């Protein structure tokens, strides 16, 4: 599948999207009737994911392990109570 590129035609003031190879250079807006078409490629905005600087991945894993250990200890206590009865 070819990559998708956004363009803007300065002659007819329309935005359009074209799929073509990276090496191909688009020179004319396909819907513009003017012979002397002036187009420019418009950068696609990308999403920026901000990472919480206060918590590292290791901190999240440690917290999960601690919580799981507590849950297991509580579950053991409950099972012992049921077993004794």
N, C-alpha and C positions, 0 to 999 in steps of 0.2 A: 504494500500500500504506500502510496506517495504521501509525503508530508503536506500539511495544509498551511497556506500562507495568507495573511490578511493584507489587502492592498487598498489604497485610496487613489482615485482618479481626480487630479486637480482640475481637469477640463470640465467634467460633468458633475463633480463634487459628490461622487458616490463611492461607498465602501463596497468591496467585494472580496470573495474568498476563492482562491485557486489552489488546486493540487498539482504539484509538479515536482520533478527531481530537484535535489539541492543544486546541482550544476546548471540547471536551466535558468535563464534570466528572462523574466516576463517584461515585454516592452510596450504592450498595448492592452488597454481595457477591452475585453471582448465585446461588451455591450455598447461601447462608446462609438458614435458615428464619425467622430473627428479623426482625421488622418494623423494629426500631430498631437498624439495623446501623451500626457505627462502623468505617470503613475509613480507612486512610492510605496515601498513595503512598510507596513505598520507593525511594530513589535507587538507580539502577543504578551499580555500581562501574565505574570506567573504568580503563583501563590507563595507566600512566605510563611513558613511555619516557625514560630518563635518557641524556643525551648525554655522551660522554666529553669532559670539559673540556680534557684535555691535547691532543687532536687536533682540529683544525678540518677542515672539508671541504677547504679549500685544501691543507692538509698531506697529506691522504690522496691527493689528485689528484697533487700533486708527487711523492710517493713512488711512485705507480703509473707516472708518466711516467719517472722515473729508472730504475726496474726494467725497464721496457720498452726504454729506450735501451740498457741493458746487455745485455739478451737479443738485441737486434738486432745489436749489435756482435759478440757471440759467434757469432751465426749467420753474419754476414759472414765472419768468420775461417774458420769451418768450410767455407763455400762456396768461399772462395779456395783452401783446401787441396785440396778435391776437384777444382777446375778446373785446378790446376797439374799434377795427376797424370795 
